[in-house]
Amino acid sequence: MLGREDFWALAAFSGGDVVGGLTAHTLPMTRAKEREIFIYDVAVRVDHQRRGVGRQLVQHLREAAATAGVGDMFVPADDEDRHALEFYKALGGEAAPVTFFTFSGGAGGK
């Protein structure tokens, strides 16, 4: 995946240690010629949380995406994950009333 142009992988370091990371995918849109970025995961090591590491990862992605001509990004967060909800709101994200449906176990369904 690291060789794909539509995949983003960012790492945050403290000294020589990885303390955080972000993965995202650029998605072509069917309703417009623009693309959007889907943030798949943001993770920060517990002993480095609340120090701006996650904020810097997302900000770096926003800047790199803008340079690549992609303006819109989105990220899902579970309603029960208060930490994630507060984090994305603090970054200026706006909650959208969307429900994700998950399908598991192949094409046959349940």
HELIX and SHEET records of a PDB file:
HELIX    1   1 VAL A   46  HIS A   48  5                                   3    
HELIX    2   2 VAL A   53  THR A   67  1                                  15    
HELIX    3   3 ARG A   82  ALA A   90  1                                   9    
SHEET    1   A 4 PHE A   7  SER A  14  0                                        
SHEET    2   A 4 ASP A  17  PRO A  28 -1                                        
SHEET    3   A 4 ARG A  35  VAL A  44 -1                                        
SHEET    4   A 4 ASP A  72  PHE A  74  1                                        
END                                                                             
